[in-house]
Amino acid sequence: MPGVIVYTTPVSCHLPSPLFWRTSSLNGSIITSTSGPDPTASQQQQQSSPCARLLRQRRRIVLPSADRVHSWLIRRGLASRVPIERLIHRIGGNQFSCRASSSSSSAGAAGAGDGAGEGARVERAGAWAALLEPIEPGVPRNPHKALINEDFAPALAEQRTFTVWDVASLWVGLVVGIPTYYMAGSLVEMGMSWWQGILTVLAGNLIVLVPMVLSGHGGTKYGVPFPVLSRAAFGIRGANVPSLLRALVGCGWFGIQTWIGGQAIFRLLNALLPVPLVAAVVPFLGTSLPELGCFLLFWTMQVGIIWNGIESIREMEKYCAPVLIGMSAALLAWAYGRAGGFGPMLSAQSQFVVGGAKEGQFWAAFFPALTANVGFWATLSLNIPDFTRYAHSQADQLVGQALGLPLFMAAFTFVGLAVTSATVVIFGRAISDPIEVLSMVGSLVPTLLALAGVILATVTTNIAANVVAPANALVNLDPTAFSFRTAGLATAVLSVLLAPWRLIQSSQGFIFTWLIGYSALLGPVGGIVLTDYFVLRHRHLDVSDLYSMSPDGRYWYSGGFNPDAMASLVLGVLPNVPGFLASAGFVTNVPRAFKLVYDNSWFVGFLLSSAVYWLLTSRRR
C-alpha cells in the first residue's frame, strides 16, 4: 500500500514539505479526518504554517512510517531539526495529538495502536490513490556534470506551472494540425465511412491514453524528463538508445510538419502574387525550388520560437488553443454550407459493405489503421514526461490528458472525415490534403485566413510534439555540449536532411511505412520503461542515482547499460522487421504471418518487450 494519508494540522508540521514525502513501497492504511487545529499551537502559527493552509483546503497529505521518515531526514541532514517522537499521530475526537514513539515504529503500528481513535475513518489505498500520489521534487546529491544541466535538473516547485487547462491546451495544439486531418482523410481513402473512421480513431487514442498517463506519472512525481526517467530501465548510458530512437522519429515528424507549413506559405503566396510561382520539380531534390524556399522560410520561423525555450511553448499553446478550435469549426461550417448539410457530407458509404469495392476486407484495414492511430502518438507516449514534469500535480496531468487527447482527437477527426467526405460532393473527388482543399475555398480573404490558420496549427503542433523530445535526447547525450536551445536547433537541421516531402507522397506510405514503421521501434521502448517503473520498482526511483556515474549506483548495471533492457528491446523489434521491409518495398516475398504481426507492430512490440523484460529481470532478482 502507498502509505498513511491524513488530513493534517499544524501540530504535524515539523517536517519540511510534507506533500513531497515518498509513498512507494510503504505498508499502511489511509487515515482521514476533518480535524480542527491544535489548541496548543499559537494562533499565528496556525494561520501561517503550510499545514494550516493545507487543512483549510482539505488537502490530503502522506504520512509514511516513522522509521522511513527518520531515514529520509538523516540522508538530508535534517534529523536534528525534527523530534522523531512527534512522528506518530493519534487521532482523538476532533483534533490530533502526538505520542512518543521510537524511530523504528511502523505505519502499521501507528494505525493499529494510537491511530484507532474515534472520529477517524480508515480505508485502504488502491490503484487510484497510487496514481495520484504526491510529487517528490528533489535535488540530486553530487550529480555528475556529464548527466545534468539547467534543462535536465528535476523541475522545482516554482517551475510546476502547468494546470489542467495548460495540459489540455497542449493537447488542443497537438491535435489540431494537418497530420491529424491528413490521417482522418486517409481513412476515407482506405474505404471507411465517417463513423467507422471516428470509432477507429477514438479506439486508438483511448488505448494510447493509458501509456500516456502512466508515462507522465514519473515525470510529474520526480520532475525529470523522459531521457532521465529511462535511465532507470536502460542504464545511465543505455538511456541514450531509446532517447535517440525517439529523437530520430521526432526529427522526421518535425520535417513533415515543416513541409506542410511551407506548403501553406507556398499556396498563400500563389494566392497573393499576380504570377503563380513555378513548381517544376528538381529531380535530385524531389521538389521544386519555390516549395523548398517556402519550407526553409517556415523552418526559420519555428527556430525563433525554439530559441525562446520551453516556457514560450507553454504560452503559445495556451493562447492558440481557442483560436484553433474556432478555425476548425469555421472549416466544418464551410463544408456544411457548400455540400448542403451533413446529409450529403456524410452520405459516403463504407467500401467494406456487401457489394462494396472492398467487400469483406474491413478487419484487414481496421487493425493496421488502429495501429497507425496508436503509433500516431507513440512518440508522445514516451516523452510526455518532458511536459508533465512541469505539472502542478498528478491530477492536473491525468485529467488534462484524459480530457485533451481522446475528446479533441475525436472531434478534430470528425472535422477531417466530414470535410474530406464533403469534397466528394463539392469537387467530385475525395481530397485528403487540407491545404489543397483550403486553396480551393474560392474568394481571396477566406483563403488567406484559412492558410494562415494552417500555419498557426502547424506551428503549435510541431514545436511541442517534435522538438522537445529530440532536443532532450541530444542534451542527454552530452549535457555539457547541448542546451535546450542548441539541441532544438540541431533537431531542426536534421529534419531538413531527412527530406520529409518524400515521406508523405501517398497515404499508403504515410500510414503503413511511416506511422506503423516507427511504432514498431517505440512500442518496445514504452513497454520496457513502464514495466520497470510500475511493475518492478513500484514507482520508486532514487533521483540522485539517476544522475550518478558511480559503478555502485543502482542504475549503472554493466558499464552503464542494462543488458536485460537491451535484449528485450531487440526481441521486441525483431518480429516486425520482415513486415516493415515488405511495406517499404525492400523485399516482396514475406510470409503472411509477418505481415499480420507488422500490422499490429505497436501492440506486439509493447507486450513482447514487457514480458521479456519482466522475465529476465525477475530471474536475476
N, C-alpha and C positions, 0 to 999 in steps of 0.2 A: 504494500500500500504506500501511497506517496508521503504520508506523514500525519501530523496532528495539525488541524486547522482551527483557529479560534477567532472569534470577534474579540479583539484585544482592547485593553485600556491602558492609560498612562503608566500604571504600575509595571507593565511588562515591557516598557520602553528603554531598557538598559542596553539592548543590543542595537548597534547601528544598522540602518537599512533592513528591518526585519522582513520586508517584502521580498528580499533577494536571497533568503535562506534556501539552501539546497533541499530538494524534496525527494529526489530519486533514491531508490533502494532503502527507504526508511520503513519501519514497521510501526503501525499505529492506527488510530481512528481519527475521523474528523469530529471535533467537538465544537459546536456552535452555540453561541449565547448572545443575546442582546443586552449585554451588561452595561451598567452605568459606570460613572467614573469612580476612581478610588478615593474614598473620603480622606485618606491620609495624605494625598498629594495636594499641593497648593493650587489655588485657582489659576494662577498664571501658568504653572506647569501643565495643568490640564488643557488650557486653551492653546498653548503654543507647541506642545510636543507633537511629533509626527503621528504617534499612535492615536492621540486625541482627535486629530484631523481625520484619520482613517476611520475612527469609530463613528464620527458624525456622518461619514459617507457609507457606513455599514460595509466597509471593505473587509475581505477575508484575508487572514494572514497565516502563513505556515509556521508552525512551531515544531521543529524536529526534536528528537530525543536530546537530553541534556549532554550526554557524552559526545554526540556528534557536534552539537553546538560548541562545546568546550574545545574539541579538537580543531574545529573551524577557527575559533578565536585564537588558539595557540599558533596556528600556522600563519595568522595575520598579525601576530604580536599584540592582540587586544585583550588577552585573557585577564590581565591585571585590572582592566577597567570595568569588568563585568562580574558582579558577585554571582558565582555559579549556584549558590543556594537559592537564588530567585528565579531559576530557570524552569522549575516545575510548578505548575499552577494548579490551584484548587478552585473549582467553581462552586460558589455557595450563594444561594439566593440571587440577588440582583447585582452582585459585584464579584470581582476577582480578589483573591488574597494569595499570598505567597507562602510556601512552606520550604523549609530547608531540605536539601537533597544532595546526595553525593554526586560527583561528576559522572559516575557510572550508571546512574539511573536511566532507564529506558523509557521510550514513549509509551510502551505498553504499560509500564508501571505507573506512569503518570495518569493514564486513562483508567486503569483498574483500581488504583489506590486513591489518591487525592482527587482525581478528576470525576468522581462519581457523585458529586453534589447535586442537590435538587436544582431545577431550573435549566439544566444542561440537556442538550439533545445530541446523541451520539449516532453517527452514520458512517458507513464505510465509503471510502473514496473509490470511485470507479474509473473507467477509462476516460469519461468526460472530464472529471476533475484533473486527471493526469494531463490531458491535452491542454487544459487551461491553467497549468501550474505557473507560479510566479516566474518572472525573469531573473536571471542571475548575471548581471554585468560584472565583470571582474577585470582586474589589471594583471596580466601575466607577470610572474616573477622571473626576473633575469631573462627576458626573451632574446633569442639570437637575432642579431641585426640583419641576417640574411632572410629572416622569416617575417619581419614586421616593418611597417612604416605607418605613416599617419592614416592612410586609407585602409590598412589591414588590421589595425588595432581594434579590439572589441568596442562596439558603439557604447558611449557613455549615456547616462540617463538624460542629459540635456540634448543629446543628439536624437533621441527617440521621439520624433515629432509626427510620425505617420499615424493618423487616426483611421477609423473605419472608412470615412469618406475619402481620405487620401489613398488608401489601398484600393477601394472600389473605383476611384477616379483613375488610378493607374491602369486598372483593367479596361476601363472605357477607352482610354487612349491606346491600349494594346489591341483591343478587339476591333475597334472601328478603324479599319485600314483596308488597303487594296487586296493584300493576300487573303484576308478573310472573305471578302467579296468574291475574289477570284476562285477560291476553293468552293464556295457555295455555287457559283456558276458552273464549275467543273462537274458538280454532282448532277446538275441538269443535263449537261452534255453527256454524262455517263448513262443517262436514261431514267433517272429518278424523277418522280413527281415532287412537287414542292413540299408536301407533308412528309414524304419519305426522307427527303434531304434534311428537313428540320429535326426529325427524330434521330437520324444518324449523327448529326452534329451534336445534339443535346446529349445523346448516349455517350459519345466520345468524350465530351467535356465533363460530364459527371464522373466518368472513370478517371480522367486525368486530374480532376479536382482533389481526389484522395491523396495521391503522392504529392500534389502541390501544397496542400495544407500541412501534411506530415513533414515535408522538407522544410517548409517555412518555420516549423516549430523550433528547430535547433538554432536558426538564425535569430529568432526573437528571444529565445531563452538566454543565449550566450553572447549575442551581439556580434557574431562573426559571419563573414561572407562564405559562400559555397566552397571556394578553394581551401579555406582554413578548416571548415567543417569536414571536408572529405579527407583531411589528414588522419582523422581517427580511424578510418577504414582502410585507406590505401597506404598510409605511412607518410612521414614528413616529406620525403622526396617523391614517393609514388603518387601523391596527390596531383602532381603535375600532369600525369597521364589523363585522368578524366577531365581536368581543367582545360587542357589543350584540345581534347576532343570536342568539348563544349565550345571552346573558342573558335575552332575551325568552322563548326556549324554556324556560329554567330556571325563570323565574317561573311560566310555565304549569304546568310539572311540579310545582313546589312547591305551587301551589294545588290541583292534582289530589290530590296525596298528603295534603295537609292536610284536604281534604274527606273523603277516605277515613278518616283518623284521627278526624275529627269524627263520621262515621257510626258508627264503633266506639263512641265515647263515648255517642252517642245510643241505640244498642242496649243498651249497658251500663246506662244509666240506666233504660231501659224494663224491663230485667230486675230492677232493684232496687226501683223505685218501685211502690207499690200501684196507682197510677193511671197508665196509659201517657201519655206526652207526646203532645199533639195535633200531627199533622204536616200541617196544612192549608196548601197551597201559596199563598204570596202572589204574585199574578200578575206584578207588575213585578220581583220578586226572582227568581222561578223556583224558589224553595224555601220551606220553612216557617221560621218564626221560631225554634222549638226547634232545628231542624237547623242553622240559621245560628249560633245561640248556641253549640252544641257545636263547630262549625267554628272559631269565634273562640277558644274555650277551648283547643282543641288548638293553634291558631296561637300563643297566648300561651306555652304550654309550650315550644314549639320556639324561640321568640325568646330564652328564658332560656338555652338551650344555645348558640345562636348568639353570645350576648353573651360567653360564656367563651372563644371563639376556637378556632383550628384544632386545638390540642393536645387539647382536651376531646373533639373529634370523634374523634380517633385512639383515645383511651382508651375511648370509648363503643363504637366498632366492635369493638375487640379483645375486650372482656369480654362483649358481647352476642352475638357470633357463635356460641358454643356453645349459648347459650340458644335462639337462633333455629333452629338445626339440630335441637335436641331437640323444639321445638314443631312443626316441620314433620313430624318422624317421628310425633309423637303424633296429628296430624291425619290422616295417612295410616293409622295404626293404627285410628283410629275408623272411617274409611270402610271399611277392610278388614273390621272386625267387623260393621258394620251391613249391608254389601252381601253378606256371605257369602264373602269371599275375592276374590282377584284375578281369578278366572274370570268371575264376574258383573260385577265392576267394569270389566274391560277387554273386555267382550264386544261393546260397541257397534261395529258395522261402519262402514267408511267409506261416505259417501253418494255417492262418486265411482265405485264399482264398477258392474259391469254390473247393471242392474236397480235401482240406487240412485236416490234422488231427484235427484242431480246427476251422473248418469252422463256420463262423458267430459269433465268440467269440472275435473279435478284441477289441471292445469297453469295454468289460468286463475285458480285460487285460490292455487296454490303460490307463484308469483312475487311477487304482492302481499304474501303472508304472509312470504316471505323478506325482502323489502324492509322490511317493518314490523319484523321482528326485528333487522335491521341498524340501522334507524332508531331502535329502542328504546334502543340505546347509542351512537347517532351523537353525542349530546351529550357523553358522557364520552370518546369517541374524540378529541374536540377538546381538552377541558380536563383530560385526565388528567395533563398536566404540573403542574397545581396540586397534585397529590398526590405524583407521582413525584419532584418536586424535593426531597422530604424522604426519599427512599430512600437507604439506606446505600451501594448500588452498583447498577450496571446489572443484575447478576444477580438482585438482590433484586426489582427492579421487573419484570423479564422473567419469572422463574419464578413470582413471586407472582401476576401477572396470568394467566399460562398455566394455572396451577392453579385460580385463583379464578373466572375468568369462565366458560369453557365447561363445566367439570365441575359447579360448583354451579348454574349456569343450567339445565343439562340435568336435574340431579337435582330441583331445585325445580319445574321444568316438569312432570316426571313426577308430582309430587305434585298439581299443579294439574289436569293432564289426568285422572289417576286419580280424584281426588275429584269432579271435575265429571262424569265418566262414571258414577261411583257414585251421584250424585244422581238419575240416571235410574232406577236400581234402587230407591233408598231412597224418593224422593219422587215418582217418576213423571214427572219433567221435568228437563232439564239446567239447572242453576243455576251460572252462571259467577261470580256475585258471592260471594266468600268470606265477607263479613260476613253476608249473608243465610243462608248455609249454617251458619255458627257460631252464629247466633242460634236455629237450629232443632235444635241438638245435643240438647236435652232438659232434663236436670237443671240446676239453677242454678249449682252450683260449676264444672262443666266449661265452661259457657257463659261465666262470668265470667273464668275463666283463659284461654279461647280469645280473647275480645275484648281482654283485657289483652295477649295476645301480638300481636294485630293492631296495637295502639297502639305497642308496642315495635318491631315490624318496620317500621312506617311511619316512625317517628322516625329509625331508623338509616339507612334508605334516603334519606329526604327531606333530611336535613341534609347528608349527604356529597355526594349526587348533584345537588341542586338549589339549594343556597345558595352553595357555594364559588365556582362559575363566575360567576353573576350578580354576586356581591359583588366579585370580582376585576375584572369588566368595569367596574363603576362606579368602582372605585379607579383603574383605568387611565384612565378618562375625566378624572378630576381627583384625583390622589393627595393634594393639599393639602386638599381638601374632604372626602374619604372615607377612613375606615379600614375594616378588615375588618368591624368591629362595626357601624358606621353603614351601610355598604353592605349588609350582611346584613339589617339592619332595613328598609332601603329595598326590598330584594328581597321581603321578607315582606309589606310593604304593597302593592306592585304585584301580588302574587299574588292578593290579595283582590279587586282591581279587575277582574281578568280573568274573574270569575265562573266558577270552574273546574267547578262542578257541571253546567254546560251542555256541557262538552267530553266528558263520559263518559256521556251519556244513552243511548248504544247502542254495540254492538260495531262496527257499521259506521262510526260517527263516530269511535270511538277509533282504529281501525286505519287506515281509508282517508283520513280527513280529518286527524286529529291526527298519528299516527306517520309516515305516508308524507309528509304535507304538510311537516312541518318537516325531514324528512330531505332534501327537495329543496333546502332552504336550506343545510344543514350539510354535505352531501356535497361541493359545490364548494369550500367553505372548507377542508375537510380535504385535498382534492386539491391545492390551491394551496400550503398550508403544507408538506405532506410533499414535494412536488416541489421546492420551494425549498430545504428543509433537506437532503434526501438527494441529490437528483439534481444540483442546480445548485451548492450550497455544500459538498457532501460532508461535512456535519455540522460545519462550521467557522463559528463566529459570533464577532464581536467584541463582547464583553459591554459594553464602555464605550460603543460606538456605539449599542447598544440603549437607552441612557439619555441620548442626546445629541440636542439640538435644533439642532445646528450644521448649516448648509447644506452643509458639507463632509463630514458624516457619511455613511457608506456606506448607511444605511437612511433617509436623508432623501428621496431620489428627487426628486419635483417638489412642493415645498411640503409635504412630509411624507406624501404619498400616492404609491403605486406605481401608475401608470396601467395597467401590464400586469396586475397582480393584480386591479384593479377591473374591467377589461374581461373578464378570464377569469371572474370571479365572476358578472357579469351574463349572459355567454353560457352559463355552466353552469346557471343557474337558469331562463332563458327557456324552454327546451323543455318544462319541467314545469308552466309556468303554466296552459296550457289544460286539462290534466288535473286540476289542483287546483281550478280554477274549476268544472269539471263535478262533481267529487267533493263540493265544498262546497255544490252546488246553485245556484250563481250563474248558470250557463248550462246549457243542455240539449243543444244541437247541437254536439258536438265530434267531429272525425274519430277513428276507432278508433286510428289510429297514435299520436295524442297521449295517448290513454288507456293504451296499451301502454307508452309512454315514462314516463308518470307512475307506473304500477305498479312500475317499476324506477327510481324517481327518484334514489335514493342512488347507484346504480351509474352511471347516465347523468351525473349532475352531477359525481361524483367524477372519472370518466375524462375527460369532456369538458373540464372546467376544468383538469385536469392537463395534457392535451395542448395546449390553447390557451396556457396559461401558459408551458409549455416552449418552444413555437414562438415566441411573442412575445419572451420573454427571450433565447432563443438568437439571434434575429435582431438584437436590439440589441447583443449582445455581439460 
